């Protein structure tokens, strides 16, 4: 039972980390607090479901369709909806407030479209649901595959941000957007790119989650809140912090659900969040502001 709990916790934590990495890119670089983040994830899950049930497209192949589409849609959202807010905002703090209001409205638009198309029923599909035995514990193969793909995607993002010129530009804008233009970095274009990458990451998370979780059109806000908690726990803009905080959260929820009471998982999430806010307000890997 212990090994099964650890494995399930790592899978859940890996999904949390992947989703939160997308949000930390959007907030840390573009300074957009995207409250519709979870809705895009659920939209990607429904897209994977539709591709699998109507066209028999393997969800892993569906990643090749859903993720680029999410990238393009997120880029268009930034350019058409959020760029006017960026232009009129006197500073990044004002932009953050405006983006909260704009994406809060966008949340209900996306959720409403999904409710019209799919209703409020819960959906799932069977893909690689056969059991795999690891150290005496039985785990569904689709969960292990989701964890593996989340790890590969997260590693790819880390290497992109640390080993490429464009990734360096993204990190420079996150650290100091006022000084970035001095080294010929287009801040708005880089912010749009980071926002689009964030949308692509959460869409990948949605496709992977759809392989083993039951979902409906109303639960996107749950994942948005979990992503916000992970981002703040790990330190805003810090990918390593997102990874560690996501794993901690996933393991804590799974252990409480397995060995204590499933009804206490939400309380455990917020208890951890409050403890870290009290001990390290800047997050596990964040830097204290002066």
N, C-alpha and C positions, 0 to 999 in steps of 0.2 A: 504493500500500500504506500509506503514511503517513496519508493522509486517512481511509482505511478503519479504521486502527487508532485514530485519534483519535475517530472517530464511534462505533465500538464501545466504546471506553473511556468516552466520555461517557454512553452508554446504560447500561452496567454501573454506572458511578459514580452516575448518577441513581437507579438502583434501590437501590443501597446507601444513598444519602442518604435516600431516602424511607422505607426500612425502619428506618434508624437514628433518624430523626426521631420515629417512633412509640416507640421504646425510650427515647429521651432524655426524652420527655414522661412516660412511666411512671416512670422512675427519678428524673429531676430534680424532678418535682412530687410524685408519690405515694411516692417512695423505695422502689419495688418493683423489684427486680432480676429481671425476668421471663425466666427461662431457657426458657420455652415460647413465646417470641416467634416463633421461626422455624417452630414447628409450626403456629401459627395462620396464618402466611403460606402454608404448604403446603396447609393445609385450605382456604384461600380459592382456591388454584390448582386444587385438585380440584373445588371448587364451580363454578368457571368452566368447567372441562372438562366436568363433568356437564351444566351448563346448555347448553353449546354442542353437545355430542354427542347429548343426549337430547331437548332442546327447541328446538334451533337458535337459541338466544339469543346474540346478538352479545356478545362479552366486554365491550365498552364499555358496553352496556346492562346486562350482568351486574354491573358496578360499582354500579349503582343498587340492586341486590338484595343483593349480598354485603357491601358496605361498611356499610350500616345494620344488617344482621344481625350483623356482627362487632362493631359498636359496642354493640349490645344485649347480646351474649354477654359481651363484655369487662366491661361495667358490672355484669352479674349475677355474674361471677367475682369482681370486686372486692367487691361487697356480701356475697356468700355465703361466699366462701372467705377473702378477705384482710382484710375488716373485723374479724373476731375477732382476727387477728394484730395489727392496728393498735391495737385497744383494750388488749390485754395487754402490748404492747411498752413498756418503760420509756422508750425513746428511739428516735430514728430509726436509729441504728446497729444496735440490736437488731432493729428491724423489717426492716432490710436482710438480716440473717442469716436470720431466720425466712422471709422471702419467697423467698430463694434455695432453701431446703429445700422449701417448699410448691410453688413453680413447677417445681422439678426433678422432683417427683413428677407434677405436672400434665403435664409434657413427655411422660412415658411413657404416661400415660392417653390423651392426644390421638393420639400416635403409634400406640399399640395399636389404637385405634378405626379409624384410617386403614388400618392393615395388614389388619385384618379386612375392611374394605369394599373395598379396592383391591389388596391383596397387596403384594409387594415389587417388582413390575415397574415399569419406567419408562414414563411417559406423555408424550404431546405431542399437539397438534392443529394443523392448518394454518389460519391466519387472516391474511389480508393478507401472505402470504409472498412476494409478487412483488418483484423487485429495483427499487431506485430509484437513479439515478446522481447523485452529488453531487461536484462538482469532480473528476470522473474516477474516483471510487471508487463501488463498488456496495454498497448497504446494503439490507437487507430493510425493507420499508415498516412491518411490525409493530414493529420496533425503534425506528424514528423516531417512530411514534405513541406507543409506550410512554414514550419520553423526553419527548415533548410533554405527555402527561397527567401524568407525574411532576412536571414543572416547574409546571404549572398547579395541581396539588394542593399542592405545596410553597409556592408563592406565596400560595395561598388560606389556608393555615395561618399563614403569617407575618403576613398582613394581619389575620387573625382575632385573633392574639395581641397585635398591636401597635395595632389600631384599634378594639377593642371593649372594653366594660367587663368582660365575662366573661373575655376574654383577658388583661386587666390583672390580674384576680383570680388567674388561673392563674400568671402570672409572679410575682405577689406571694407566693404560697404557695411557689413554687420558690425564691425568694430568702430568705424568712424566715417559715417556718410558725408560729413562736411569736408574731410581731408581727401577722400577718395578721388574727387575730380582733379586734384592737383597732380595725380599720376595718370591722367587720361582715362579714368573709369567713368562710364556713363551710368550714373547712379540709378536713374529711372529704368533703363533697360535691364540692368542687373537685378533690380528689385522685381521687375516683371518676370525675369527668368527664374528667380528664386521662388516666387509665388507659384509659377507653373510647375516647377519641380516638386513643390509641396503638394500640389494637387495630384501629380502623378504618383507620389509615394503613398498618399492615403488611398488612391484608387487601387494600387497594388495590394495594400492591406485589405481592402474590401473584397477583392477577388479571392485572396487567400483565406480570409475569414469565412467566406461563403461556402468553402469546401467542407467545413465541419461545424458551423454554428447555425442555429435557426434565427432568422431575422425578419423584421417587418419594416414598414415605411416610417414608423414613429421612433425607432430606437437610435437614430443618428446622434441625438443630443447626448445620449449616455456616453458614446465614444468621444464626443467633443469634450465632455467634462473630464473623462479619463485622460485624454491627450493633454488638456490644460494642466491637470495635476502632475503628470509626468514631466512636462516642460518646466514647470516651476520647481518641482522637486530636484530635477537634474541640473537646473541652471539655464536661464533663457539663452538660446543660441548655441548651446553646447551639445553636440551630437553624442559624445561619450557619456555625458550626464543623462541624456535621454535614454540611452541603452541601459545604463545601470539602474536608473529609476524605474524604467518599464519592467525590467526583470524582478526588481524588488517588489513592485506592486503585484505582478502576476503571481509570484511565489507566495506572497503573503495572503492574497485572496484565495489561492488554491489550498494552502495549508489550513486556513481557517474553515473553509467550506468542507474539507475532508475530515479534519480532526476535531473541530469544535461545533459549528453550526452554520449551514449555508446562509441563513438569514443575517449573519453578522459580517458578510463580506463587504458590504457598502460602508458599514461603520469602521471596519478595519482600514479601508482605503482612506477615509477622511482622518482617521486617527494618525496614520502614518504621515499624511500631508501636514497636519497641524504640528506634529512633533518636529518635522524637518523645518517648518516655518519658524518655530520657536528656537531651534538649535542653530540652524544655518539659513537665515532668511534669503540669502542669495542663491540657495540651492546647493546640492552636493558638489558640483564642479563650477558654480558661478563665482564671479568676482565681486566682492563688496564694493558698492559705489561710494564715492567720496563727496 
